[in-house]
Amino acid sequence: MMIVVACFGVALGMVFFVMDTPLQSFAENQSVHNSPITRTYTVIAEDTTLEIAPDTRVEAWTYNGTIPGPTLRATEGDRVIINFINNGKLPHTMHFHGDHNEKNDGVFQEVLPGESYTYDFIAEPAGAFMYHCHVMPVSSHIRNGLYGAFIVDPKEGVEPAREYVLVKGEYDLEDQETWTPDYVFFNGYADQYWFNPLPAVTNELVRLYYIDMGAIPAYGFHIHGTIFDTIISGIWENEPIKTQTWEVSPGNAAIFEAKWKEPGRYLFHLHGTPEERGTMAYFDVKNPPPNAIDGIDVSKTKSIDMWNWQKQILTDLQQADSDAKITQTTTVTSGHEQHSILAQIQVESEIIETNICDIEKDSAVKTSNKSYYPKLTQIKSGDTISWTNKDVSVHTVTSKDDLFDSGMMMPGDTFKQKFAEVGLYDYYCMLHPWMTGTIKSV
């Protein structure tokens, strides 16, 4: 009888323990549970500055303060609730790849600065997916850092492995829509896994959840010293194929699985130009230590999730600081150089005397050749010019010599600036740097 009572007490205690367990589960907790359960995440869009390479600090739009944002994880069939808060200066969303309805697609329901939105969907199918902001111009929001990995584990589980997450991103110091960005990197920092190689153990399965959040054409992902398995598009339903290199295009994913029989340093990188711009890295493969603990030192019957280790490295490297100065990449022109610029503009544009300027419709589309109108404006010293955003996208009116800045101008917004002195004033849009204009004050 005492045994029965004791068992009943233990069972009752377990029930209360489960009832007291909060549903809140942050991205740092990557434990795998039996489906279905509810997983609740909080994701905050926030502007800051980050280092993306040694001595290179840039403005960044982030989810939870890093590039990429947190790796979100669920099991197939789980209910996923994401409380999204926009603390940035622009409208943002979270668009997930996978199966869901339009309310959870993160496109038309733009979340304005200071507002929030709740995404609520069932995680399916199983695979490696991405999430990113889908506010136009999408490429700018992604390149500035609003993206991350979303992993959905199969209900039946997978073979134990040491698991890494690699999210390929890009950044250009002047033009976020260029085909040749200055940096191409894994997890937000150039060549970070060359100086912090990924540890592995001989004869241990290594699994890479690879997400391509870039915009440049597909390049081959290559792992040295092994022919590896590739699960195409990162969908677990797909049968793996043997590969030496595998191309993943922007917006797609793959799951790579590899093993090494002997210890050594085995490179992985993107073949072609990207390997010279920040994707050079390697696995540091060692023999397992004596008395290796399964699931900690070596993955034999238990998987080892390395995301927390990776997240700590990128957080330390990026050193988020909203008050830090970014690395200057352009020089201010003056004197005779300004006269040369004026002569060039006069060839392309007519000087118009006016105090009213427009940001033209479709200016956010580079190929439209739309910009500020007039492009070259003449005023009298002491006059005030007003700019009105007549585009559907957000823009800025920013002086190249830091004399004035409109901040983020939403569609319909107006910005005014007084020019007290004679001179030439060049300005541009921070979000669409091909948009330029000049004020001639006489």
matplotlib code that plots the C-alpha trace (Angstrom):
import matplotlib.pyplot as plt

x = [0.0, 2.8, 4.4, 1.1, 0.7, 4.3, 3.9, 0.7, 2.5, 5.3, 2.8, 0.8, 4.0, 4.9, 1.5, 1.9, 5.5, 4.2, 1.4, 3.9, 6.3, 5.9, 5.1, 7.7, 10.6, 13.4, 15.6, 18.6, 16.7, 17.1, 16.0, 13.8, 10.4, 7.8, 5.1, 2.8, 3.5, 3.2, 6.5, 6.3, 9.1, 9.6, 11.4, 12.2, 13.3, 15.8, 18.3, 21.9, 25.5, 27.5, 31.0, 30.8, 34.6, 37.6, 37.4, 34.3, 31.2, 27.9, 24.4, 22.2, 18.5, 18.3, 16.1, 17.1, 20.2, 22.3, 22.9, 21.4, 18.5, 17.8, 17.6, 14.0, 13.3, 10.2, 9.1, 6.8, 3.2, 4.1, 2.1, 4.5, 3.6, 5.9, 5.3, 7.0, 7.8, 9.0, 11.4, 13.1, 12.6, 11.0, 8.0, 9.1, 7.6, 8.6, 8.0, 8.5, 9.2, 7.0, 3.3, 0.9, -1.9, -1.8, -2.2, 1.1, 3.0, 4.5, 3.9, 0.8, 0.5, 3.4, 4.2, 4.9, 7.5, 6.4, 3.8, 3.6, 2.1, 1.5, 2.3, 0.5, 0.9, 1.7, 5.3, 5.3, 6.8, 10.1, 13.2, 15.6, 13.8, 14.4, 12.5, 13.1, 11.5, 9.4, 8.9, 9.9, 12.6, 13.1, 16.7, 17.6, 15.8, 17.5, 21.0, 20.8, 20.3, 16.7, 16.8, 17.4, 17.0, 13.9, 14.4, 11.6, 12.6, 10.7, 8.3, 10.1, 13.5, 16.7, 20.1, 22.1, 24.7, 26.7, 24.5, 25.5, 23.5, 25.1, 23.1, 24.8, 24.4, 25.9, 26.6, 27.8, 29.2, 27.5, 24.8, 22.7, 21.3, 24.6, 25.4, 29.0, 28.7, 31.8, 31.2, 29.7, 29.7, 28.3, 26.3, 27.0, 30.8, 33.4, 35.7, 34.6, 35.0, 38.5, 39.6, 37.0, 36.9, 33.9, 34.9, 34.1, 35.1, 36.3, 33.6, 31.0, 28.1, 28.1, 24.9, 24.8, 21.5, 22.5, 20.3, 21.1, 19.8, 21.9, 21.0, 23.9, 23.6, 24.0, 27.5, 28.7, 29.0, 32.1, 33.4, 36.9, 38.1, 34.7, 31.9, 28.9, 25.2, 22.8, 19.1, 17.9, 16.1, 16.5, 13.3, 13.6, 11.1, 13.7, 16.1, 19.8, 22.2, 26.0, 27.7, 31.2, 29.8, 26.2, 24.7, 22.1, 20.3, 19.1, 16.0, 16.7, 18.3, 20.0, 21.0, 24.5, 25.8, 29.5, 32.0, 35.8, 37.7, 40.9, 41.6, 42.6, 41.6, 39.0, 37.9, 34.4, 33.5, 31.6, 33.4, 34.2, 34.3, 32.5, 35.4, 37.6, 34.9, 34.3, 33.3, 36.6, 36.3, 37.2, 36.3, 38.8, 38.3, 40.0, 39.9, 37.4, 38.9, 39.2, 35.9, 34.1, 30.6, 27.9, 25.9, 28.6, 32.0, 30.9, 27.5, 26.9, 23.4, 22.6, 22.7, 24.8, 23.2, 26.0, 23.9, 24.5, 28.2, 27.9, 25.6, 28.1, 30.9, 28.9, 27.6, 31.2, 32.4, 29.6, 29.6, 26.2, 26.2, 23.4, 25.5, 28.8, 30.0, 30.0, 33.0, 33.2, 33.3, 32.8, 34.8, 33.2, 33.9, 34.4, 35.9, 37.0, 35.7, 32.2, 32.4, 33.2, 30.2, 28.0, 29.2, 28.5, 25.0, 24.2, 24.9, 22.4, 19.8, 18.3, 18.8, 15.3, 14.7, 12.2, 11.7, 9.7, 11.2, 9.6, 10.8, 9.4, 7.1, 9.1, 12.3, 13.0, 13.3, 16.8, 16.0, 13.2, 15.7, 13.5, 14.9, 14.6, 12.9, 14.3, 17.7, 19.5, 17.7, 18.7, 17.6, 18.5, 20.5, 18.2, 15.5, 13.9, 13.3, 10.7, 10.8, 7.7, 7.9, 5.5, 6.8, 5.3, 8.6, 10.5, 13.3, 15.7, 17.1, 20.6, 23.4, 26.7, 28.6, 26.3, 24.7, 21.1, 19.2, 15.5, 15.4, 13.1, 10.4, 7.3, 5.1, 3.5, 6.0, 7.5, 11.0, 12.1, 15.6, 16.9, 20.0, 21.5, 24.8, 25.9, 27.2, 26.6, 24.9, 24.9, 22.4, 21.3, 18.9, 20.5, 18.3, 18.7, 22.1, 21.8, 19.3, 21.2, 20.4, 22.2, 21.1, 22.8, 22.4, 23.2]
y = [0.0, 2.4, 1.8, 2.6, 5.8, 6.8, 6.2, 8.2, 11.0, 11.0, 11.0, 13.8, 15.8, 15.3, 16.6, 19.8, 20.2, 20.1, 22.5, 25.0, 24.8, 28.1, 28.0, 30.7, 29.2, 31.4, 30.6, 29.9, 26.8, 24.3, 21.1, 18.8, 17.8, 15.3, 16.9, 18.5, 21.3, 25.1, 27.0, 30.8, 33.1, 36.8, 38.5, 42.2, 44.3, 46.9, 49.2, 49.1, 49.0, 45.8, 44.8, 42.5, 42.3, 43.5, 47.3, 47.5, 48.7, 49.2, 50.2, 47.1, 46.3, 43.2, 40.6, 40.5, 42.5, 40.2, 39.1, 36.6, 36.7, 33.9, 30.4, 29.3, 25.6, 23.4, 19.9, 19.0, 19.6, 22.0, 25.2, 28.1, 31.5, 34.5, 37.8, 40.2, 43.7, 46.4, 48.8, 49.9, 53.1, 51.4, 49.1, 45.4, 41.9, 38.3, 36.1, 32.4, 29.8, 26.7, 26.0, 28.6, 30.9, 34.5, 36.1, 34.4, 35.1, 38.4, 40.4, 42.6, 43.0, 45.5, 46.2, 49.9, 51.3, 50.9, 48.3, 44.5, 41.5, 37.9, 35.0, 31.7, 28.6, 24.9, 24.0, 22.0, 20.4, 19.2, 20.9, 23.8, 27.1, 30.8, 33.8, 37.4, 40.8, 41.1, 44.9, 46.4, 46.8, 43.3, 43.0, 46.1, 44.8, 41.4, 42.7, 45.1, 42.1, 41.1, 37.3, 34.1, 30.3, 28.3, 24.6, 22.1, 18.6, 15.5, 13.9, 10.6, 12.2, 12.0, 10.3, 11.8, 14.3, 17.4, 20.1, 23.6, 26.4, 28.4, 31.4, 33.0, 36.7, 39.7, 43.3, 46.2, 49.4, 51.7, 49.9, 47.1, 46.2, 45.6, 42.3, 42.5, 43.1, 43.9, 41.0, 37.5, 35.7, 33.0, 34.1, 37.8, 38.1, 37.7, 34.6, 34.1, 30.3, 30.6, 32.1, 30.1, 26.7, 24.4, 21.5, 17.9, 14.4, 11.6, 9.2, 11.5, 12.7, 16.4, 18.1, 21.6, 23.5, 25.8, 28.8, 31.2, 34.7, 36.4, 38.0, 37.1, 34.0, 30.5, 29.4, 25.9, 25.0, 22.8, 20.7, 19.3, 15.8, 14.1, 13.3, 14.6, 13.9, 16.7, 16.9, 19.2, 22.4, 21.4, 19.3, 16.1, 14.3, 14.5, 11.6, 12.6, 12.5, 12.2, 15.5, 17.1, 20.6, 21.8, 25.0, 26.8, 29.8, 32.9, 32.1, 28.3, 26.0, 22.6, 20.1, 18.8, 15.7, 14.8, 12.5, 12.3, 9.2, 11.0, 14.1, 17.3, 20.7, 20.4, 23.6, 24.5, 27.6, 28.9, 28.2, 31.3, 35.0, 34.6, 32.5, 35.7, 37.9, 36.2, 32.5, 30.8, 28.5, 25.0, 22.1, 21.2, 17.4, 15.6, 12.1, 11.7, 12.1, 9.1, 8.4, 10.8, 11.6, 10.9, 14.0, 16.3, 15.3, 13.2, 12.5, 8.8, 8.2, 11.8, 14.9, 18.0, 21.3, 23.8, 26.9, 28.4, 28.1, 29.8, 32.5, 33.4, 33.8, 36.0, 38.1, 38.7, 39.5, 41.8, 43.9, 45.5, 49.1, 51.5, 54.5, 53.6, 55.3, 53.4, 53.0, 55.9, 54.7, 57.8, 61.1, 64.6, 66.6, 70.4, 73.3, 72.5, 68.9, 70.3, 72.4, 69.2, 67.4, 70.4, 70.3, 66.6, 67.0, 69.9, 67.6, 65.1, 67.4, 70.8, 73.4, 74.3, 77.2, 76.0, 75.4, 72.2, 68.8, 65.4, 61.9, 60.4, 57.4, 54.1, 55.7, 52.5, 50.5, 51.2, 50.4, 52.9, 55.8, 57.7, 59.8, 63.2, 65.8, 68.2, 66.5, 69.9, 72.7, 76.3, 78.6, 81.8, 81.7, 81.8, 79.8, 76.7, 73.6, 71.0, 67.4, 65.2, 61.4, 60.5, 56.9, 53.9, 53.0, 54.7, 57.1, 59.6, 63.0, 62.8, 65.3, 63.8, 66.1, 65.4, 68.9, 67.6, 64.3, 63.8, 60.5, 57.8, 59.4, 57.3, 57.7, 61.1, 62.6, 66.0, 67.2, 70.8, 72.3, 75.9, 76.8, 79.9, 80.0, 80.1, 76.8, 73.3, 70.7, 67.1, 64.7, 61.1, 58.4, 56.2, 53.3, 53.7, 55.3, 55.5, 58.3, 61.6, 65.3, 68.7, 72.0, 75.1, 78.0, 81.5]
z = [0.0, 0.9, -2.5, -4.3, -2.3, -3.0, -6.7, -6.7, -5.0, -7.5, -10.4, -8.8, -8.3, -11.9, -13.0, -11.0, -12.3, -15.9, -15.1, -13.6, -16.5, -18.5, -22.1, -22.8, -24.6, -25.9, -28.9, -26.5, -25.4, -28.2, -26.4, -28.4, -26.9, -28.0, -30.2, -30.1, -27.6, -27.8, -28.2, -27.6, -28.7, -28.3, -31.2, -31.2, -34.2, -33.1, -34.8, -33.6, -34.9, -35.3, -36.3, -39.4, -39.9, -37.9, -37.5, -39.7, -37.9, -39.7, -39.2, -38.7, -38.5, -36.3, -34.7, -31.0, -31.5, -33.7, -37.3, -37.9, -35.4, -33.0, -34.4, -33.7, -33.4, -33.1, -33.8, -36.7, -35.5, -32.7, -32.3, -32.7, -31.2, -32.0, -30.3, -32.7, -31.4, -33.7, -31.9, -35.2, -37.1, -40.1, -40.7, -40.4, -40.5, -40.1, -43.1, -42.6, -45.2, -44.8, -44.6, -43.0, -43.9, -45.2, -41.7, -40.7, -43.9, -42.8, -46.0, -46.0, -42.3, -41.9, -38.3, -37.8, -35.4, -31.8, -32.6, -32.3, -34.0, -33.1, -35.5, -34.6, -36.8, -36.8, -37.6, -40.8, -42.8, -41.2, -42.5, -42.4, -43.2, -42.9, -41.7, -42.8, -43.1, -46.2, -46.3, -49.6, -50.7, -49.3, -50.3, -48.3, -45.2, -45.5, -46.2, -43.3, -41.0, -40.6, -41.1, -39.2, -39.2, -38.4, -37.9, -37.7, -36.5, -37.8, -35.4, -35.7, -34.9, -36.9, -36.5, -33.6, -34.8, -33.8, -35.3, -36.5, -38.1, -40.9, -42.3, -45.3, -45.4, -47.4, -46.7, -48.8, -47.3, -49.8, -51.8, -50.4, -53.8, -55.6, -57.2, -55.8, -52.0, -50.0, -47.6, -47.9, -44.6, -42.4, -39.3, -39.6, -39.4, -42.1, -41.7, -38.1, -38.4, -39.7, -36.4, -34.4, -36.3, -35.7, -33.5, -34.5, -33.6, -35.9, -37.0, -35.6, -37.8, -38.3, -39.5, -41.0, -41.3, -44.1, -45.0, -47.9, -47.1, -49.7, -53.0, -55.3, -57.6, -56.2, -55.3, -54.5, -50.8, -50.5, -47.6, -47.7, -47.0, -47.5, -49.9, -47.9, -48.0, -49.1, -48.3, -51.1, -50.1, -46.5, -46.6, -44.6, -46.9, -49.7, -50.0, -49.4, -52.3, -52.4, -53.2, -53.4, -53.7, -53.7, -55.0, -52.8, -54.3, -52.5, -50.4, -50.4, -47.9, -47.5, -44.8, -45.1, -43.3, -43.1, -41.3, -41.2, -40.4, -39.4, -37.4, -39.2, -40.3, -43.0, -44.8, -45.8, -47.9, -50.9, -54.1, -56.2, -55.3, -51.8, -50.4, -50.7, -49.1, -45.8, -46.1, -45.5, -42.5, -41.3, -39.1, -36.4, -36.2, -33.3, -31.9, -29.1, -25.6, -23.3, -21.5, -23.8, -22.6, -25.2, -26.0, -24.6, -25.9, -28.8, -30.5, -30.7, -29.4, -28.4, -30.6, -29.6, -30.6, -31.1, -31.7, -28.2, -28.8, -32.2, -30.8, -28.1, -30.7, -33.0, -30.1, -28.8, -32.3, -33.3, -30.1, -30.6, -29.6, -30.7, -29.8, -31.6, -34.7, -38.0, -40.2, -42.7, -46.2, -48.3, -48.4, -48.4, -51.5, -51.5, -53.4, -56.9, -56.6, -56.0, -59.1, -61.1, -59.5, -60.4, -64.0, -64.3, -62.8, -65.2, -68.1, -66.7, -65.2, -65.7, -62.9, -61.5, -59.2, -56.6, -52.9, -53.3, -54.1, -54.4, -53.8, -57.0, -57.2, -57.8, -56.5, -54.5, -57.7, -59.0, -62.6, -62.7, -62.8, -60.5, -57.6, -56.2, -58.4, -59.2, -59.0, -59.1, -57.2, -57.1, -54.2, -52.6, -49.4, -46.4, -48.2, -46.9, -49.1, -48.4, -49.6, -49.8, -50.1, -52.9, -53.2, -51.4, -49.8, -46.9, -47.9, -46.3, -47.3, -45.9, -46.4, -47.5, -45.1, -42.1, -42.2, -42.3, -42.1, -42.4, -40.7, -42.0, -44.2, -44.5, -47.6, -47.5, -45.0, -45.5, -44.4, -44.4, -44.3, -44.3, -46.2, -44.7, -46.6, -50.2, -51.5, -52.9, -50.8, -52.0, -50.4, -50.9, -49.6, -46.9, -47.9, -51.6, -52.1, -55.9, -55.2, -55.1, -55.4, -55.1, -53.7, -55.2, -52.8, -54.3]

ax = plt.figure().add_subplot(projection="3d")
ax.plot(x, y, z, "-o")
ax.set_aspect("equal")
plt.show()
